[in-house]
Amino acid sequence: MSREANVAKFLDFVGVLRGLTTILVQGGLILNCSVSLRVLIAMALTIASYSADPVLAKIRCQGPNQIIKPYGAKPTPYCQDEYLARVARSRGMSVSGSAIRQNINLKVRVCRMVGHDIRVSNICSGLISGGRRDRH
């Protein structure tokens, strides 16, 4: 989402919050509350809405690397799992990055299927046997 879309979404939320506050005041639910308590309630609702919105805290990935502003692109487990899922989907598997993160056995299964692909071989290197070197 673009910055303008996020601002529009925030302004919509503020409008909903104002409407909710008006309903609560007219209903007498927070009529006896001090102004500071009303502000605290509004802030809590705002923070709760942001923490539940993954769009505002979106992680930007470029392949298996996360784009971190001051440092550039660095490999992170989140982006590696997303990239592994993307490569697996390109090979015909139906899998998501979230599913791979939540289930290590699924990650091992995916690596067994696509771990030989040069794009993800470093991601899967610790999960699957590598051939002659692992034989005793």
Backbone as ProteinMPNN parsed JSONL, in Angstrom:
{"seq_chain_A": "MSREANVAKFLDFVGVLRGLTTILVQGGLILNCSVSLRVLIAMALTIASYSADPVLAKIRCQGPNQIIKPYGAKPTPYCQDEYLARVARSRGMSVSGSAIRQNINLKVRVCRMVGHDIRVSNICSGLISGGRRDRH", "coords_chain_A": {"N_chain_A": [[0.835, -1.186, 0.0], [0.392, 2.245, -0.653], [1.748, 5.312, 0.736], [-0.194, 7.305, 0.751], [-2.536, 5.786, 0.721], [-2.348, 4.542, 3.201], [-2.546, 6.784, 4.879], [-5.138, 7.626, 4.241], [-6.549, 5.425, 5.184], [-5.972, 5.619, 7.908], [-7.222, 8.072, 8.505], [-9.87, 7.357, 8.004], [-10.171, 5.533, 10.066], [-9.909, 7.248, 12.279], [-12.232, 8.741, 11.969], [-14.158, 6.725, 12.434], [-13.499, 6.156, 15.064], [-14.147, 8.589, 16.297], [-16.897, 8.559, 15.892], [-17.596, 6.291, 17.421], [-16.834, 7.152, 19.966], [-18.647, 9.262, 20.299], [-21.058, 7.825, 20.366], [-20.656, 6.308, 22.691], [-20.493, 8.368, 24.602], [-22.999, 9.633, 24.351], [-24.573, 7.522, 25.065], [-24.042, 7.407, 27.696], [-22.024, 5.871, 28.723], [-19.321, 6.596, 28.97], [-19.603, 9.033, 30.061], [-19.122, 10.052, 32.611], [-16.437, 9.912, 32.775], [-13.13, 11.267, 33.003], [-11.514, 13.73, 30.917], [-8.891, 13.023, 30.307], [-8.972, 10.254, 30.643], [-10.675, 9.558, 28.58], [-9.075, 10.275, 26.404], [-7.009, 8.455, 26.806], [-8.374, 6.045, 26.358], [-9.002, 6.386, 23.651], [-6.401, 6.455, 22.582], [-5.538, 3.862, 23.219], [-7.282, 2.302, 21.678], [-6.479, 3.138, 19.132], [-3.775, 2.28, 19.032], [-4.189, -0.464, 19.291], [-5.484, -0.967, 16.893], [-3.454, -0.476, 15.046], [-1.535, -2.393, 15.741], [-2.846, -4.656, 14.985], [-2.881, -4.47, 12.287], [-1.226, -5.662, 9.649], [-0.264, -4.391, 7.39], [0.832, -1.91, 7.922], [3.185, -2.488, 9.198], [4.783, -3.797, 7.397], [7.159, -6.078, 6.166], [9.782, -5.646, 3.979], [10.983, -7.525, 1.362], [13.656, -8.658, -0.7], [14.153, -11.025, -2.724], [15.779, -13.532, -0.871], [16.53, -11.721, 1.031], [16.076, -9.139, 3.477], [15.038, -5.797, 3.198], [16.617, -3.374, 4.836], [16.63, -0.219, 5.979], [18.974, 1.491, 6.963], [21.038, -0.325, 6.565], [20.902, -1.753, 4.185], [20.388, -4.651, 2.122], [19.822, -7.559, 3.907], [20.129, -10.984, 4.777], [17.342, -12.625, 6.218], [15.49, -14.808, 8.405], [12.677, -14.656, 7.994], [12.337, -13.525, 5.381], [13.782, -15.402, 3.93], [12.202, -17.702, 4.261], [9.858, -16.851, 2.978], [10.869, -16.546, 0.385], [11.708, -19.154, -0.181], [9.198, -20.399, -0.212], [8.104, -19.085, -2.44], [9.771, -20.006, -4.52], [9.199, -22.736, -4.326], [6.474, -22.693, -5.018], [6.73, -21.914, -7.665], [7.68, -24.225, -8.684], [5.538, -25.864, -8.563], [4.482, -26.62, -6.098], [2.105, -26.222, -3.453], [2.321, -23.969, -1.205], [2.904, -21.745, 1.56], [4.798, -18.939, 2.845], [4.24, -18.412, 5.508], [3.223, -20.874, 6.401], [5.526, -22.432, 6.166], [7.17, -21.197, 8.075], [5.806, -21.842, 10.401], [5.911, -24.598, 10.602], [8.371, -26.775, 10.89], [8.8, -29.295, 9.83], [7.43, -29.195, 7.427], [9.009, -27.337, 6.132], [11.366, -28.834, 5.858], [10.389, -30.843, 4.151], [9.741, -29.295, 1.871], [12.29, -28.368, 1.251], [13.504, -30.775, 0.583], [12.252, -31.238, -1.8], [12.788, -28.98, -3.466], [15.307, -28.11, -2.801], [17.623, -28.513, -4.253], [17.661, -26.543, -6.111], [19.428, -23.775, -7.238], [18.748, -21.253, -6.314], [17.729, -21.535, -3.745], [19.42, -23.199, -2.391], [21.286, -22.501, -0.398], [19.582, -21.784, 1.679], [18.374, -24.169, 2.333], [20.496, -25.755, 3.05], [21.263, -26.639, 5.657], [19.231, -28.335, 6.322], [18.803, -30.569, 4.727], [20.415, -33.552, 3.514], [23.546, -33.327, 1.854], [24.742, -34.929, -0.125], [27.639, -36.584, -1.324], [29.473, -35.704, 0.641], [28.152, -36.042, 3.05], [28.046, -38.737, 3.395], [29.341, -41.608, 5.009]], "CA_chain_A": [[0.0, 0.0, 0.0], [1.149, 3.494, -0.711], [1.63, 6.174, 1.909], [-1.495, 7.988, 0.68], [-3.565, 4.825, 1.102], [-2.246, 4.377, 4.651], [-3.087, 8.005, 5.498], [-6.593, 7.578, 4.074], [-7.046, 4.397, 6.097], [-5.887, 6.173, 9.256], [-8.27, 9.08, 8.655], [-11.131, 6.621, 8.127], [-10.218, 4.988, 11.415], [-10.174, 8.356, 13.2], [-13.659, 9.035, 11.847], [-14.881, 5.666, 13.139], [-13.23, 6.34, 16.489], [-14.968, 9.729, 16.753], [-18.287, 8.091, 15.946], [-17.709, 5.391, 18.56], [-16.773, 7.968, 21.18], [-19.922, 9.973, 20.393], [-22.075, 6.854, 20.794], [-20.416, 5.979, 24.092], [-20.819, 9.535, 25.426], [-24.455, 9.807, 24.33], [-25.162, 6.404, 25.804], [-23.733, 7.576, 29.11], [-21.037, 4.881, 29.16], [-18.1, 7.268, 29.439], [-19.986, 10.407, 30.364], [-18.532, 10.464, 33.874], [-14.979, 9.771, 32.7], [-12.396, 12.507, 32.785], [-11.03, 13.914, 29.548], [-7.657, 12.255, 30.143], [-9.336, 8.852, 30.476], [-11.209, 9.432, 27.21], [-7.917, 10.313, 25.512], [-6.326, 7.183, 26.994], [-9.173, 5.033, 25.656], [-8.807, 6.618, 22.215], [-5.042, 6.031, 22.23], [-5.485, 2.402, 23.297], [-7.966, 1.775, 20.486], [-5.633, 3.425, 17.98], [-2.623, 1.373, 19.08], [-4.681, -1.814, 19.016], [-5.785, -1.098, 15.469], [-2.193, -0.54, 14.31], [-0.855, -3.661, 15.99], [-3.581, -5.703, 14.276], [-2.801, -4.204, 10.859], [0.106, -6.022, 9.18], [0.161, -3.555, 6.278], [1.62, -0.788, 8.409], [4.475, -2.982, 9.655], [5.158, -4.76, 6.378], [8.57, -6.339, 5.942], [10.093, -5.624, 2.545], [11.991, -8.525, 1.01], [14.178, -8.699, -2.055], [14.649, -12.387, -2.723], [15.875, -14.01, 0.507], [17.057, -10.642, 1.874], [15.176, -8.086, 3.937], [15.536, -4.44, 2.966], [16.711, -2.649, 6.098], [17.045, 1.099, 5.484], [20.366, 1.963, 7.1], [22.039, -1.367, 6.311], [20.741, -2.375, 2.868], [19.731, -5.955, 2.093], [20.423, -8.552, 4.792], [19.301, -12.197, 4.838], [16.617, -12.854, 7.461], [14.674, -16.03, 8.316], [11.354, -14.361, 7.431], [12.432, -13.37, 3.922], [14.231, -16.67, 3.369], [11.049, -18.595, 4.195], [8.985, -16.351, 1.912], [11.525, -16.835, -0.891], [11.625, -20.606, -0.353], [7.82, -20.689, -0.61], [7.915, -18.599, -3.808], [10.451, -20.946, -5.416], [8.424, -23.974, -4.291], [5.254, -22.481, -5.818], [7.115, -21.897, -9.081], [7.925, -25.627, -9.028], [4.277, -26.588, -8.519], [4.008, -26.92, -4.749], [1.161, -25.269, -2.889], [2.844, -23.695, 0.134], [3.086, -20.316, 1.854], [5.889, -18.626, 3.757], [3.724, -18.541, 6.87], [3.161, -22.3, 6.718], [6.906, -22.9, 6.339], [7.66, -20.689, 9.36], [5.105, -22.466, 11.519], [6.073, -26.04, 10.621], [9.721, -27.105, 10.434], [8.725, -30.506, 9.001], [7.037, -28.749, 6.094], [10.191, -26.711, 5.54], [12.244, -29.93, 5.45], [9.763, -31.454, 2.975], [9.927, -28.375, 0.739], [13.717, -28.38, 0.904], [13.801, -32.035, -0.12], [11.713, -31.156, -3.161], [13.376, -27.907, -4.28], [16.574, -27.686, -2.212], [18.701, -28.585, -5.248], [17.595, -25.321, -6.907], [20.512, -22.874, -6.826], [18.185, -20.073, -5.649], [17.425, -21.808, -2.335], [20.326, -24.218, -1.85], [21.877, -22.032, 0.866], [18.529, -21.777, 2.695], [18.087, -25.554, 2.697], [21.731, -26.51, 3.259], [21.315, -27.269, 6.973], [18.055, -29.17, 6.563], [18.827, -31.8, 3.939], [21.77, -34.059, 3.279], [24.111, -32.711, 0.666], [25.34, -35.819, -1.115], [28.827, -37.376, -0.98], [30.132, -35.232, 1.866], [27.431, -36.523, 4.228], [28.167, -40.19, 3.473], [30.521, -42.05, 5.771]], "C_chain_A": [[0.874, 1.242, 0.0], [0.927, 4.299, 0.57], [0.271, 6.868, 1.93], [-2.626, 7.061, 1.111], [-3.547, 4.595, 2.612], [-2.817, 5.583, 5.388], [-4.606, 8.007, 5.401], [-7.209, 6.562, 5.029], [-7.034, 4.909, 7.536], [-6.989, 7.203, 9.491], [-9.654, 8.439, 8.753], [-11.28, 6.063, 9.538], [-10.519, 6.072, 12.436], [-11.649, 8.731, 13.156], [-14.511, 8.004, 12.571], [-14.712, 5.826, 14.643], [-14.045, 7.505, 17.05], [-16.435, 9.319, 16.883], [-18.527, 7.182, 17.137], [-17.707, 6.163, 19.865], [-18.087, 8.721, 21.386], [-21.019, 9.05, 20.889], [-21.904, 6.521, 22.264], [-20.783, 7.134, 25.017], [-22.328, 9.722, 25.499], [-25.162, 8.699, 25.091], [-24.874, 6.471, 27.291], [-22.664, 6.622, 29.617], [-19.736, 5.516, 29.631], [-18.373, 8.736, 29.741], [-19.275, 10.911, 31.618], [-17.009, 10.358, 33.873], [-14.33, 11.135, 32.5], [-11.92, 12.56, 31.338], [-9.781, 13.082, 29.322], [-7.947, 10.766, 29.966], [-9.909, 8.616, 29.077], [-10.067, 9.415, 26.191], [-7.156, 8.991, 25.594], [-7.063, 6.05, 26.277], [-8.975, 5.165, 24.149], [-7.417, 6.155, 21.777], [-4.923, 4.512, 22.238], [-6.144, 1.768, 22.086], [-7.128, 1.999, 19.234], [-4.445, 2.476, 17.923], [-3.055, -0.051, 18.768], [-4.969, -2.005, 17.534], [-4.502, -1.188, 14.645], [-1.487, -1.869, 14.521], [-1.561, -4.799, 15.276], [-3.469, -5.544, 12.77], [-1.403, -4.519, 10.338], [0.614, -5.143, 8.048], [1.09, -2.446, 6.746], [3.009, -1.218, 8.886], [5.033, -4.003, 8.658], [6.668, -4.845, 6.23], [8.8, -6.381, 4.443], [11.228, -6.59, 2.262], [12.399, -8.348, -0.441], [14.871, -10.053, -2.169], [14.696, -12.882, -1.289], [16.349, -12.937, 1.493], [15.978, -9.648, 2.252], [15.828, -6.741, 3.684], [15.453, -3.691, 4.292], [17.353, -1.311, 5.767], [18.511, 1.462, 5.73], [21.415, 0.937, 6.673], [21.955, -1.999, 4.926], [20.017, -3.703, 2.98], [20.508, -6.955, 2.944], [19.535, -9.793, 4.813], [18.652, -12.344, 6.214], [15.776, -14.11, 7.308], [13.302, -15.792, 7.688], [11.417, -14.314, 5.905], [12.916, -14.661, 3.256], [13.072, -17.652, 3.251], [10.072, -18.159, 3.104], [9.56, -16.696, 0.533], [11.478, -18.33, -1.194], [10.221, -20.999, -0.806], [7.566, -20.237, -2.052], [8.559, -19.547, -4.821], [9.68, -22.26, -5.465], [7.137, -23.843, -5.103], [5.574, -22.462, -7.305], [7.397, -23.31, -9.592], [6.679, -26.486, -8.868], [3.763, -26.95, -7.142], [3.051, -25.826, -4.274], [1.549, -25.024, -1.432], [3.007, -22.19, 0.314], [4.265, -20.141, 2.8], [5.467, -18.784, 5.208], [3.675, -20.008, 7.295], [4.555, -22.867, 6.952], [7.457, -22.44, 7.678], [7.045, -21.436, 10.543], [5.365, -23.96, 11.646], [7.433, -26.416, 10.036], [9.713, -28.357, 9.556], [8.304, -30.169, 7.576], [8.232, -28.11, 5.393], [11.175, -27.776, 5.061], [11.7, -30.6, 4.19], [9.951, -30.592, 1.731], [11.382, -28.381, 0.293], [14.111, -29.673, 0.2], [13.332, -31.974, -1.572], [12.455, -30.128, -4.026], [14.741, -27.447, -3.792], [17.75, -27.736, -3.166], [18.727, -27.348, -6.144], [18.621, -24.327, -6.362], [19.992, -21.655, -6.06], [17.966, -20.293, -4.161], [18.375, -22.82, -1.709], [20.962, -23.776, -0.536], [20.852, -21.999, 1.997], [18.303, -23.192, 3.227], [19.32, -26.35, 3.106], [21.796, -27.212, 4.614], [20.187, -28.239, 7.243], [18.069, -30.496, 5.812], [20.253, -32.253, 3.748], [22.261, -33.583, 1.922], [24.77, -33.639, -0.333], [26.551, -36.53, -0.561], [29.463, -36.96, 0.342], [29.474, -35.794, 3.125], [27.532, -38.046, 4.381], [29.439, -40.564, 4.224], [30.987, -43.395, 5.304]], "O_chain_A": [[1.957, 1.265, 0.586], [0.039, 4.002, 1.369], [-0.346, 7.007, 2.986], [-3.564, 7.49, 1.783], [-4.601, 4.466, 3.235], [-3.494, 5.428, 6.405], [-5.29, 8.35, 6.366], [-8.264, 6.809, 5.612], [-7.972, 4.663, 8.294], [-7.619, 7.211, 10.549], [-10.511, 8.919, 9.495], [-12.358, 6.11, 10.131], [-11.298, 5.849, 13.363], [-12.249, 9.01, 14.193], [-15.477, 8.359, 13.247], [-15.664, 5.654, 15.405], [-14.575, 7.414, 18.157], [-17.118, 9.677, 17.842], [-19.56, 7.291, 17.797], [-18.488, 5.866, 20.769], [-18.585, 8.811, 22.508], [-21.825, 9.439, 21.735], [-22.883, 6.456, 23.007], [-21.325, 6.91, 26.099], [-22.879, 9.943, 26.578], [-26.217, 8.914, 25.687], [-25.405, 5.674, 28.064], [-22.418, 6.562, 30.821], [-19.116, 5.035, 30.579], [-17.471, 9.572, 29.68], [-18.872, 12.073, 31.678], [-16.365, 10.683, 34.871], [-14.917, 12.037, 31.902], [-11.926, 11.553, 30.631], [-9.621, 12.492, 28.253], [-7.243, 10.086, 29.219], [-9.648, 7.58, 28.465], [-10.09, 8.64, 25.235], [-6.708, 8.465, 24.575], [-6.432, 5.194, 25.657], [-8.801, 4.164, 23.453], [-7.271, 5.536, 20.723], [-4.279, 3.936, 21.361], [-5.623, 0.802, 21.528], [-7.075, 1.13, 18.364], [-4.146, 1.925, 16.864], [-2.355, -0.768, 18.053], [-4.727, -3.079, 16.982], [-4.466, -1.906, 13.645], [-0.903, -2.416, 13.585], [-0.935, -5.818, 14.986], [-3.929, -6.418, 12.035], [-0.479, -3.735, 10.554], [1.813, -5.145, 7.767], [2.032, -2.084, 6.041], [3.915, -0.388, 8.968], [5.687, -4.966, 9.057], [7.364, -3.831, 6.177], [8.088, -7.077, 3.72], [12.304, -6.488, 2.849], [11.604, -7.947, -1.29], [16.023, -10.21, -1.765], [13.737, -12.673, -0.546], [16.545, -13.23, 2.672], [15.082, -9.349, 1.463], [17.022, -6.563, 3.924], [14.367, -3.412, 4.801], [18.5, -1.269, 5.322], [19.232, 1.72, 4.766], [22.569, 1.3, 6.443], [22.872, -2.722, 4.535], [19.139, -3.87, 3.826], [21.701, -7.171, 2.73], [18.311, -9.669, 4.861], [19.315, -12.207, 7.242], [15.384, -14.451, 6.192], [12.816, -16.632, 6.931], [10.642, -14.984, 5.223], [12.502, -14.975, 2.14], [12.965, -18.362, 2.251], [9.522, -18.997, 2.389], [8.824, -17.089, -0.372], [11.235, -18.728, -2.333], [10.07, -21.842, -1.691], [6.885, -20.933, -2.804], [7.966, -19.854, -5.854], [9.524, -22.841, -6.539], [6.75, -24.779, -5.802], [4.782, -22.939, -8.119], [7.356, -23.557, -10.797], [6.746, -27.706, -9.02], [2.688, -27.541, -7.032], [3.178, -24.661, -4.65], [1.157, -25.776, -0.54], [3.221, -21.455, -0.65], [4.678, -21.085, 3.474], [6.25, -19.24, 6.041], [4.045, -20.343, 8.421], [4.745, -23.696, 7.843], [8.144, -23.205, 8.355], [7.7, -21.633, 11.566], [5.072, -24.543, 12.69], [7.619, -26.377, 8.82], [10.525, -28.474, 8.639], [8.773, -30.794, 6.625], [8.441, -28.319, 4.198], [11.754, -27.644, 3.983], [12.457, -30.892, 3.265], [10.283, -31.103, 0.661], [11.67, -28.397, -0.904], [14.965, -29.66, -0.687], [13.936, -32.578, -2.458], [12.719, -30.389, -5.2], [15.283, -26.477, -4.323], [18.766, -27.082, -2.932], [19.703, -27.124, -6.86], [18.667, -24.073, -5.158], [20.716, -21.084, -5.245], [18.011, -19.337, -3.387], [18.141, -23.254, -0.581], [21.158, -24.602, 0.355], [21.218, -22.169, 3.16], [18.07, -23.387, 4.42], [19.196, -27.517, 3.477], [22.352, -28.307, 4.695], [20.177, -28.902, 8.28], [17.409, -31.448, 6.228], [21.188, -31.455, 3.809], [21.49, -33.456, 0.971], [25.32, -33.158, -1.324], [26.508, -37.034, 0.561], [29.945, -37.814, 1.085], [30.138, -36.0, 4.141], [27.131, -38.582, 5.414], [30.475, -39.914, 4.085], [31.967, -43.925, 5.828]]}, "name": "protein", "num_of_chains": 1, "seq": "MSREANVAKFLDFVGVLRGLTTILVQGGLILNCSVSLRVLIAMALTIASYSADPVLAKIRCQGPNQIIKPYGAKPTPYCQDEYLARVARSRGMSVSGSAIRQNINLKVRVCRMVGHDIRVSNICSGLISGGRRDRH"}
